[in-house]
Amino acid sequence: MSGPLLWDVDTQVDFVRADGKLPVPDAEAAAPAMARLVRWAEEHGVTHLATADDHELTDPEISDEPDFEATYPPHCLRGTRGAAKIPETAQRDPLPISLTPYPPSHLPRLVGDRRELLLLKKTYSAFSNPNLEPLLEALAPSEVLVFGVATDVCNHAAIMGLRARGYPVAFVEDASRGLSDERVERALAEWRQRGVRFTTTDEVVASKP
């Protein structure tokens, strides 16, 4: 892979829909932009890597007395409506990548002809999935286009993890939403210092990868 990678962060019902278990404020307003990015990727053969919370009630992040920093109320429980991706970003036939480690040499063969990848995770950071780093090495994207929710939690963890590993990153602002305006501003400032490029859905879909 020498082109861009579309990284879709947790666009699941519980986060995006207003009636979800842990809705991100105003996230539904970003759904049309999210849909345009996914269509663009499909039309141009760009790999669509979606991350998704795959929780069980026994997960350390799940709590009946959440602090909304390290613990949260039950959300995106496996097999529930809330764990599903919203229709705007739904994948047709993704390759699911669970937390069970693959032999790194197998990943290039597994993902070689797959354009849709679904990376499951138990925490806010996608890098908690041991398969992510060898997956990125196999994909070798020229740039990672990040969008989704929440900007100040899971997007932040993804972008900081990518930059720490040297991958060029572009953040699609209008296709993302955050939980706390104050934390979002801090995250954006930190990303700028780390060399993240800021872009919009209009700019992405006007480009030819």
Buried (B, 14 or more C-beta within 10 A) or exposed (E): BEBBBBBBBBBBBBBBBEEBBBBBBEBBEBBEBBBBBBEBBBEBEBBBBBBBBBBEEEBEBBBEEBEEEEBBEBBBBEEBEBBBBBEBBBBEEBBEBBEEEBEBEEBBEBBEEEBBBBBBBBBBBBBEBBBBBBBBEBBEBEBBBBBBBBBBBBBBBBBBBBBEEEBBBBBBBBBBBBBBEEBBEEBBEBBEEEEBEEBBBEEBBEEEB
